[in-house]
Amino acid sequence: MNLDRHISVIVQNPVSANLLMVVLLVMGFMAGKNLPREVFPQFTLDLITITVPYPGASQEEVEEGICTKLENALEGVDGLSKVTSTAAEGVGSMLVEVDPDYDTIRVKEDIRNEIDRIDTFPEDSEEPRIKEIVNKDIVISLALSGDAPERTLKEVAREIKDDLLFFPEISHVTIAGVRDYEIAVEVSESTLRKYNLTMQQVADAVSRGSLDLPAGQIKTAREEITIRTKGQKYTGDEFRNIVVLAQPDGSMIHLHEIAAIRDGFVEDPHYAKFNGKDSATINIYKTPAQDIIKIARRVNDYLLRKNSLLPAGLELTKWRDSSKYVKERLDLLYRNGTLGLCLVFLTLWFFLDFKLSFWVGMGIPVSFAGALWIMQITGQSINMISMFGLLMAI
């Protein structure tokens, strides 16, 4: 009864109805400008991965030393729907499916706490890596290709990545198709026998010679100064003068005297080509709060400028753009909305009168504005599914 009374008051008071219409139009217009646009709505996968590298171990050793201990540790964690562990050569991994009724972030922290209590992992195993699998949408993929050395491709690709991350619209960029850097130290068996060394002694010397170490603090009356020894090495030339062995007569045996140092890339058979030339792929992603069309517009502007600044022989090309699907669906929505409004207005005007046709026709933009406002309040986005619903309403 109260609702009927309020509706009756609005109908009898045209000022209130017109004010409500204006409010809906204004708020809907503002919501339409602020709602993020994307291909599909964001959703959580409720999946967590756990990876523990164990270099040089067989599958049986990984199963016994890694997987079994992980499975025992997770038995007391609430919210786990299904746990799948895999033992492979050199790595143990686990895929955890979280119950939809539980918070994935909290379950992830519980898993981390349980794994941190494990103190019986093999000494040669590395730190566990715990990650939540998040659905990420690729907006645009760029291919940097040309007749250039692999190091040049990688360095220019990293430069492009840094440039893109500088823009406020972009927060996630990855590089694919190029190998990771690797500094290889190769020592022959005869050289080890000559200097009475073992491979482990050489490895320990390299580890000791490339470290950043904390050295305490200096406290004054006004401040505390942290002291840190910076000895981390990043290039092959920096590793050359690491002392491997000190002789009784005071002479030093350096790494470059007993080993071949190769500053290159990991031995990985994977590579990428674009139009028959070596290439690196730069993928630009979006977060749930970012707008796919704004990101695409920024990347396209950057692409036009960057091609003229690249080294000779290199070319930056866009080969995937997900924003075009959103643009096409938005154009279809605009066209259908305009056509529907015109048909309603002209049909009613032809059979009835102008005033009635005008106010009935206003129902289309007002209802859409209200829908957009509610979408913003409830945290929705303009995507392929929501636009399909709006098209069906038209």
MIGURO-604444 format. One line per 8 residues: for each residue x, y, z of C-alpha. Coordinates in steps of 0.5 Angstrom, whole numbers. Layout:
% MIGURO-604444
X:Y:Z  ...
This chain:
% MIGURO-604444
0:0:0  6:5:2  9:4:-5  2:5:-9  2:11:-5  9:14:-7  7:12:-14  1:16:-14
4:22:-11  9:22:-17  4:21:-22  0:27:-19  6:31:-18  10:32:-25  15:36:-22  17:30:-18
17:25:-24  21:30:-28  26:31:-23  27:23:-22  28:23:-30  33:28:-30  37:24:-24  36:18:-27
39:21:-34  45:24:-30  47:19:-26  46:14:-32  51:18:-36  56:19:-31  56:11:-30  56:10:-37
63:14:-37  66:11:-31  64:3:-32  70:-1:-34  69:-4:-41  72:-11:-42  70:-18:-46  68:-22:-41
66:-21:-33  72:-22:-28  71:-29:-24  75:-32:-19  78:-39:-21  78:-42:-14  85:-45:-16  92:-45:-12
98:-48:-14  104:-50:-10  111:-51:-14  117:-54:-10  123:-54:-15  128:-60:-13  134:-60:-18  136:-66:-20
131:-71:-17  128:-77:-20  120:-77:-20  121:-82:-14  125:-78:-10  120:-72:-11  114:-76:-9  117:-78:-3
121:-72:-1  116:-66:-4  109:-69:-5  108:-73:0  110:-68:5  105:-63:2  99:-67:2  100:-69:10
101:-62:11  95:-60:8  90:-65:11  88:-60:17  87:-54:12  79:-52:12  76:-51:5  80:-55:0
75:-59:-5  80:-63:-9  88:-63:-8  92:-66:-14  99:-67:-13  104:-69:-19  111:-71:-18  116:-70:-24
123:-70:-25  126:-64:-21  120:-61:-19  114:-63:-15  107:-59:-16  100:-59:-13  94:-56:-15  89:-54:-10
81:-53:-11  78:-49:-6  71:-50:-4  66:-44:-7  64:-43:0  71:-41:3  75:-35:1  81:-36:-3
85:-31:0  84:-34:7  85:-41:5  92:-39:1  94:-36:7  93:-42:11  96:-46:6  102:-42:7
102:-43:14  102:-50:14  107:-51:9  112:-46:13  112:-51:18  115:-56:14  122:-57:16  124:-64:13
124:-62:6  131:-64:2  136:-59:3  137:-59:-5  130:-57:-6  128:-49:-7  123:-45:-3  116:-47:-4
112:-42:-9  104:-41:-7  100:-38:-12  93:-36:-14  91:-38:-21  87:-31:-23  84:-30:-29  87:-25:-33
85:-22:-40  90:-20:-45  88:-14:-49  93:-13:-54  99:-17:-56  105:-14:-60  110:-17:-64  117:-14:-64
120:-18:-70  126:-17:-75  133:-19:-77  137:-18:-70  141:-22:-65  137:-25:-59  140:-20:-54  138:-14:-58
130:-17:-59  130:-18:-51  133:-11:-49  128:-7:-54  122:-11:-51  124:-10:-44  125:-3:-46  118:-3:-49
115:-6:-43  118:-1:-39  115:5:-43  108:1:-43  108:1:-35  109:8:-35  102:10:-37  97:10:-32
92:6:-36  97:0:-36  99:-4:-30  101:-11:-33  105:-13:-39  109:-19:-40  114:-21:-45  114:-28:-48
118:-32:-54  125:-30:-52  129:-34:-47  132:-32:-40  139:-30:-39  144:-35:-36  151:-34:-34  154:-41:-35
161:-43:-32  164:-49:-35  170:-53:-32  173:-59:-35  175:-65:-31  182:-64:-32  182:-57:-30  179:-59:-23
184:-65:-22  190:-60:-24  188:-55:-18  186:-61:-14  179:-58:-14  172:-61:-14  166:-58:-17  162:-57:-11
168:-52:-9  168:-48:-15  160:-47:-14  161:-45:-7  166:-40:-9  162:-37:-14  156:-37:-9  160:-33:-4
163:-28:-9  156:-26:-11  152:-24:-5  149:-18:-2  150:-18:5  147:-14:11  152:-11:15  148:-8:21
146:-1:23  150:5:25  146:9:30  146:16:31  143:21:36  138:23:30  138:17:25  139:10:24
144:8:18  143:1:15  150:-2:12  149:-7:7  155:-10:3  153:-10:-5  157:-16:-8  151:-19:-13
154:-20:-20  150:-19:-26  154:-20:-32  159:-25:-34  165:-20:-34  163:-19:-26  164:-26:-25  171:-27:-28
175:-24:-22  172:-29:-17  177:-32:-12  176:-40:-13  183:-42:-9  188:-38:-5  195:-42:-6  200:-42:0
205:-37:-3  199:-32:-3  197:-32:-10  190:-33:-12  186:-37:-17  181:-33:-21  175:-36:-24  177:-34:-31
183:-38:-30  180:-45:-29  173:-44:-33  170:-42:-39  164:-36:-37  159:-36:-42  154:-30:-41  148:-32:-46
141:-35:-45  138:-41:-42  138:-48:-47  131:-48:-49  129:-50:-55  123:-46:-55  123:-40:-60  118:-35:-63
117:-32:-70  113:-27:-73  112:-27:-81  118:-31:-81  123:-27:-77  125:-28:-70  121:-24:-65  119:-23:-58
112:-22:-56  109:-17:-51  102:-18:-48  98:-13:-45  93:-15:-40  88:-11:-36  85:-11:-29  78:-12:-27
78:-4:-25  81:-2:-32  78:0:-39  80:-5:-45  78:1:-50  82:6:-46  88:1:-46  88:0:-53
87:7:-55  94:8:-51  97:2:-54  95:4:-61  98:11:-60  104:9:-57  105:4:-63  105:9:-68
110:13:-64  115:8:-62  116:4:-69  120:11:-72  124:10:-66  126:3:-66  133:0:-68  134:-1:-76
131:-8:-78  126:-8:-72  119:-7:-73  113:-7:-68  106:-10:-70  100:-11:-67  97:-18:-68  92:-19:-63
87:-14:-60  81:-16:-56  78:-9:-55  75:-9:-62  70:-14:-60  67:-10:-55  67:-4:-60  63:-8:-65
58:-10:-60  58:-3:-57  57:0:-64  51:-5:-65  48:-3:-58  48:4:-60  45:3:-67  40:-1:-65
38:3:-59  38:9:-64  33:5:-69  29:3:-63  28:10:-60  26:13:-67  21:7:-69  17:8:-63
17:16:-63  15:16:-71  10:10:-70  7:13:-64  7:20:-67  4:18:-74  -2:14:-70  -3:19:-64
0:25:-62  7:28:-61  7:29:-54  5:22:-52  10:19:-57  16:24:-54  14:22:-47  14:14:-49
20:15:-53  24:18:-47  22:11:-43  28:8:-47  34:12:-45  31:13:-38  31:6:-37  38:5:-40
40:10:-35  37:7:-29  40:0:-31  47:3:-32  47:7:-25  45:0:-22  50:-4:-25  55:1:-23
53:1:-16  53:-7:-16  60:-7:-19  58:-9:-26  62:-8:-32  60:-7:-39  62:-13:-43  59:-18:-48
54:-21:-44  51:-15:-41  51:-12:-47  47:-18:-50  42:-17:-45  41:-10:-46  41:-11:-54  35:-16:-52
32:-11:-48  32:-6:-54
